[in-house]
Every structure is written in structure tokens, then in C-alpha cells.
Amino acid sequence: MQKFSKIHDRALARKGSDANLNALLPKIKKKPALSKIPDHRYLSEMTRCVFQAGFVWRVVNQKWDDFETVFFGFAPEKMIRLSPEQLEGFGKDKRIIRNMQKILSVPKNAQFILDEAHDHGSFATRVSQWPLAELHALFGLLKSNGSRLGGMTGPRVLRSLGKDTYLLTSDVVHCLQKAGLEIAKNPTSKRDQVLIQHTFNQWHEETGFDYAKLSLICACSVGENYAMDKLIR
């Protein structure tokens, strides 16, 4: 495998400096702060990411206050008690995006959150205590026990709420392949997921960087995503 220092150098050549790279980093929460996030915020962010998948994010975000109103603030205890008639009514409500399959994911994910909270105190506790060296297994839990949380959706939920995690965008996958990892273009197999996790673990030990920072540097190290001053020159 390629040393991460070479990947970092390529990213710096495109973005110009560590300061420019750091300006792009997401906000990562420490375990105590992460564990205090209310479960209804997890359900809200799950729903937002589910609705954004394959759709225009800006439109979803513009409607989000109405989503919060329609879904009663995403309290999981309320969502699992929604009647078929209420859910059907949501599917006709012009204040939100009327995609019935995605609407039906809300009570399913509410039940998922409540099941985990029953066993671990809260969903946030479960997420905050999950070891970073096993992130791929957390992605798998979201996909298998949640609704419509596979692919990039589950990891995006975690990243949005402050969990330190890598994201397997097309640029990150390209970077991993360029570094010598033999994985598929769409690395969904268990084998590929384990290899990717192992690689990020190695790079984390090598650099001390957060997983989110490793992921960002990977994404910035490939393609034509140069900083503007580099393009001018």
C-alpha cells in the first residue's frame, strides 16, 4: 500500500496548503458530546439523508422546517404509533416531498432507534461508543437494521451528526485504488469493506489524522479539484 504522505502531498498540490484542506473538514464531536445527541435528532437526520438520496439536496433542505412539523419533531415514540391513515396523509401533504416509500422509512427507522436505545441507553450512546476501527460494521448495522440506510446514506447520517467516519465517495474509492487497494468501483462486498477499513486503520496509525480528515485528503488527492490560485497559475 502507498504511504499516506504521498496522498497528502497530492492533495496539497491541488488545494495549496493544509489550511485550505482543514477549511473543508467536517466538524467532529468528541464522545461525550456525541453521546448527548437526542434520538429524535438521529431520526431527523436519517430522514433528511434518505430523502436527499437521488434528489436535489437544496429542495429537501428548503422544506425541512415543514418536515419537522409534519413528523412531530421526529420523536421515535410518536413515529412508531403512526397509523396507516396518517402515513397515507403524509404522502399527500404538499409541504413535504411526497415519496411514499421514503415516508414509510420513518417509522421503521424509529423502531430501529428505539431497539438500539433499549439495549444501550440511547441510540447516540450506541454510536458514540462504536470503535472507529470497526466503522464498516456500524455501516452494516445501519444498512441491515435500518430502512434505506445503505450505500452512502448511513455514513452520511453519522458524519452529519459528528461521528468521525470516512465516506466512500467515488473520489475516495479512486484514491484507494490508486494507492494499490484491489477493490471494486462500487465496493459493497464484505471483503472490500474489510479491506477499506483496514487501510484507513493503517493510515490513521501512520498519521494520527481523524478518519474524516483521511477521507477528505483522499478525495482531494485525485481528479482536477485544484484550488483557484493553482488554476490561475
Secondary structure, 3 states (H helix, E strand, C coil): CCCHHHHHHHHHHHHCCHHHHHCCCCCCCCHHHHCCCCHHHHHHHHHHHHHHCCCCHHHHHHCHHHHHHHCHHHCHHHHCCCCHHHHHHHCCCCCCCCCHHHHHHHHHHHHHHHHHHHHHCCHHHHHHHCCHHHHHHHHHHHHHHCCCCCCCHHHHHHHHCCCCCCCCCHHHHHHHHHCCCCCCCCCCCHHHHHHHHHHHHHHHHHHCCCHHHHHHHHHHCCCCCCCHHHHHC
